[in-house]
Amino acid sequence: YRTRYRAKVELRERNPKDFAKAIQAADAELNQAGLVTKLEVLNAGHTMVLRNDLSPLQPYGSVNSTEEAATSSARWHAFANMFQSLAASEEPKARAAVTRLHRWHGSAPEIYFFSGFVSLPKPDEWKKSHVSKVKKSANDPSGLVRLEAAIAASYIGTSEALEAALDLLKHPMDSYLTYALRTSLDSYTLRPLWHGNAAFMQKHPELVKFLHDSEPKKPALMAKKRKAEKSDPFDAQPGLQTVTIKTIPERLLFDVREFKVKGGAPVKLVFENPDVTPHNLLIVQPGAADEVGMAGNEMAKLPDGMAKGFIPDSPKILHKTKMLMQNDSETLRFKAPVAPGRYPYICTFPGHWLVMKGEMVVE
């Protein structure tokens, strides 16, 4: 973040015309670049898009002249042309990289340019375009491309995207493809489209078989080994409010983004982590999420940061769990704050707090 910030400051102090010439020269080099370089640029481009560091209308910060606007347009057309050439590449890694970009089909206007649009289309148009491209990737000869298509479908989250993902079952499946497709189908966007939908399941007998064959076994075994929770006198209090929060595997999200409690009421919060990535849950004072999250980031520099669960020493942390490994759980018992307000809860594993957050609303 600091590097990007300093780069923006530096660019604002430069002569706009010199900067425009440098961009044009870079575009010329990009047109002659090899496949590896183009893939690196594509990856950096969509990463910057997600962070809102790029804008097709104003990529140079405060630069607004007609000349620079024309340069901006040319620059994004160059990116779009590169996108199209990579999508048609004979190299599977290139096609997979392009397919991965469809995960962020609506995160920023730049995605429209990368997808071949030269102006912002209507929502239905760009969604159909992304689904058609994902469907093509789901039938690609390369398993790597098909794997990326399965994951991208869960980000789009429409019935058409679900149909596209099921095309994977028309081709050979290995353990990686099976895991990717099962994770996609169990996502909070696609699962409601098929789960409990008798008509859909009848239409897709291949899905019924796949779900049976890919049913996760490890969590069930671990659940049997997990000891029953000991009774706690705290749970016998009148007015106890029980909340269960789980992580969404592979998404860096909590499944509950907001819950409400009464001021001063006893609260039992069960936190479960089915994700392969370690996560914790910290409830902090109103307005303290960024401060505590950044402090957690800084702990990544410490040799014992992980051992401390990336939990900073801050008086603004009200309640916290330890860093939970996959299929671990922990229960927090506490009295809700008396003061009404919105109390954030975050995961302080470095970088997670930016997206992995929610709010406890005290009424």
N, C-alpha and C positions, 0 to 999 in steps of 0.2 A: 504493500500500500504506500509506504513512504517513498519508495523508488518511483512509483507511478505519479505520486503527488509532485515530487521534485521535478520530474520530467515535464509535467504540465506547466509548472512555474517557469521552467527554463524556456519552453517553447513560446510562452506568452511574451517573453522579453526579446525574442528574436524578430528579425524583419520578416513580415508575412510573405513577401515575395521570395526571399531566400528559402523559406520553409517550403513554399509551394514547389520550387524548383527541385528541392531535395526529394520531395514526395514523388514527383514525376520521374526522377532518376531511379528511385527505388522501384517504382512500378515497371520501368523498362527492364531492370535487372530481374524482377519477379517473372516477367514473361519468358525470360531465357533460363530460368532456374530449373533445376532438376526436380524429380519427384519428391525426394526427401525434404528439400527446402520448401516446396509448396505445401507439403503436409505439415511442416512445422509452422508455416505462416497461417494455415487454416486453423490449426489447433490454438495458436496464440490469438487469432482473430475471434474465434467463438468464446474463448475464455474472457477476453476483454469485453465482448458483447454482454456476457452475463454480469460483469462488474460495472456495466454502463460507462466504460471508459471510451467507447467509440460512438460516434453519431454520424450518419450519412449526411446530415444537413450542416453540421458544425463540428468537424473533426479537429479543428485547430483552436479550440477554446474560444477566444474572443475575436477570431478572424471572421469577417463577414462580407468582404468585398465580392463583387461579381466574379472577378478572376479566380478567387479562391473557391467560390461556390462551384465554378466549372471544374476546377481541379478535383474538388470533392466528389462530384458526380462521376468524373472519369476514374477516380480511384476506386469507387464502389463497383463500377462496371467491370474494372479489372478483376476485382475480387469475385464478382459473379461469374465472369468468364473462366477464372481458375476453378471455381466450384464446379461448373459444368464439365470442364475437362477432366477433373478428378473423378467425377461421377461416372464418366465413360471410360475410365482407365482400365487397362488390362490387369493392373496390379490390385489384388484383393484388399490390401491394406488401405489403398486410396479410396476404394468404394466403401470400405468399412468406416473410414474417417468421415466421409460425407454423410453416411447414414447416421452416424452418431450425432451429427449436428442437428438432425431433425428432433432430437430430444427437446431442444429449446425453440420449438416452432413458433412461439409467440412471446418470447422473452424481450425482444427488442426489435425495432424496425429493420436493423441490419439483416436479420434472418430472411426477410423478404428478398433482399438483394442477393444473398447467398443462394436462395432457392430459385433464382432466375427471374424474379419480378423486378421491374424497373420503376414501379410505383406501388404504393400501398393498396393491396386488393381488399375486397370485402372479407370479413372473417370466414364465411363459408367457403370462399374461393381458396384462401390459403390453406385452410384445414384439409380440403379435398386434395389440394396439390401435394401436401405433405403425406397424406395417407397413401396416395397413389405411388409416391416414391418409396415409402416404407414397404408397401406391398411388393413392389418390384424387387427391393432388397431382400424381402422374406423368401423370395424364390431364386435368389442368386446362387450360382454354382458353388460359391465359397461359403463354408460354414461360419467363418468369422463375420462375414457381411450379414448372414441370416441372424446371427446372435445379436448384432447391433440393432437389427430391425425389430427383434422381439422386445428389446429394452425400450427402444424409441416409441413403440406402440403404447406402452404404459404411460408415457409422458403425454401423448396426445389424448388418450383416454376416451375415445368415442367408440361406438359400436362398429364403425367401419375399420377403425384401428384394430379392434379385437379380431375381426374377420381376417385382416391382413396378417396378424400375428399367428393365427391358426394355420396359415399356409406353410409354416415351418414343418408341420406334421406330414406334408406331402413329400418331404425329403428325408434322407437319413439323419438320425439323431444320435448325438453322443452325450456324454455326461455334462459337458459344458453347455450345450444347446438345451438340454433338458432342464438344467438348473436355471438358465436365463429365461426360458419360456415359462417355467413354473412360477418364478419370481414375478414375472410380468403379469401372469394371469391372477396371481394372488394380490396384486397391487390394489390400493384403495380406489383406483380409477377404473380398472377393468373388472375386478371381482364382482361388483354389483350388477354388471351387465350379463353375467352368466350364472352366478350362484342363485339357486332357487328359481331359475328361469327354465321351466320344463320344456317349453316350446323350442328354446334355443338349444338345449341339450339334446333334444330329439333330432334336431336338424344336424347336429354335429356329434355323431357317435364316436368319432375319433377323439374328441375332447374328453368324453366319458372315460375311454380307455386310458388316455394319457394321464388324466387326474388320478386314476386308480394306480397306475404303474409308477407315478412320480410322487406319490404321497410321502412326505418326509417321515423318515423313521427315527432319526436321532432325537428330535425334540420329545417324541413320545417316550423313548427309553429314559431320557433324562427326567421327564416328568414323574415316571414311576419311582426313580431313585430319590427324588426330592422329598425331604422330610416334611411332615405336616407341621404347619406353623403352631407354635405354642400359644395358648390363650394368654391374653394380656388384659389386666384389669382396666386399662385405658379404653378398651373396646366396649366396655359395659356402660360407659357414660351415656346419659340421655342426650339425644340430639347429635349423636356421632354421624359425621358425613364421611363416606368412604369413596375414594376416587382411585381408579386404576389407570395408569398411563404406561403405554408401551412405545417402543421405538418402531418405526417402519423400516424393515430391512432394506438396505441398499439405497435409502432415500435421504438419510440425515434429517429425519423429521420425527416429531412426537405425534402419536395418533390423536391425542387430545390437545387442541390448541388453546382451549379456554375452559375453565370450570369456575363455578360460583360457590361461595361459602358464606355463612353468616359470621359477622364479626364476633370473635371470642369463642366460637363453637369448636368442639373437638374435631380434629380432622385425621383420618387415616388414609395416607397416600401410599398405594402400592405401585412401585416402579419396576417394570420388567423390560429386559433387553434381549429380544430374539435375534438381534443383528449380530453379524460377525465382528463388527467394529465395536470397541469399548465405548461406553457412554456413561455419563452421570446425570444427575438432575439437581440443580441448585435453585432454591427460591430466594430471591433477593428483594431488597427494598425498591419501592417505585422509582423508576428512572435510573437504576443502578446497573442495568443489564450490560450496557456497553462497557462501563468501567470494569466490572467483574470479568466480563468476557475477554477484554484486552489483557487483564492481569493473568488470566489463564493462558493466553497466547504467549506471554512473556515467560511463563514457566517452562515452555518447550526448550528454552535455552539452558535450563538447569539440569544437571546430571541426574538429580533425583525428582524431576518434575513428574514423571509417570508414577513413581513410587508414592508420591503425594496426591495422586489422582488428579493432577492439574487443578487442584482446588486452592485458590489463593487465600492468603490470610487477610480477610477483610471483614470489618464489622457490619458491612452491608449485606452479608450472607445470613439469611434467617434460618434456613434449613438446608441440609445437603445429604446426598447419598454418596457412597464410595463409587469409584469407577467400576462399573459392572462389565464382566466379560459376557460372551454369548450365553444366553439362556439363564443368566443369573437374575435375581430379583432382590429388592430390598424394600422394607416398609418404613415409612416415616410417620411418626405420631406426634402431633403438636396441636396447640391451641391457635386458631386463626387470629391474626392481628385484630385488635379492636377497631383501629382506624380504617374507615372505608377507603378503597382505592384499588388500583390494578397492580398486583405484585407479579413481576415477571419470573418465569422459571426458564433456565437455559442449561445446555450441556457445555461444560467448559473444556472438553477435549479441544486442543488448539484448532481454531478455525470453525468448529461446529456451531458456536453460539450465534454466528451470523444468520443462520437459517433454522437452527434447531432451538426453537423458543416457543413459549406460550405464556398465558397470563392466568393467575389466580385472582378472581374478582371478589373482593371482600365487600359485602353489602351491609 
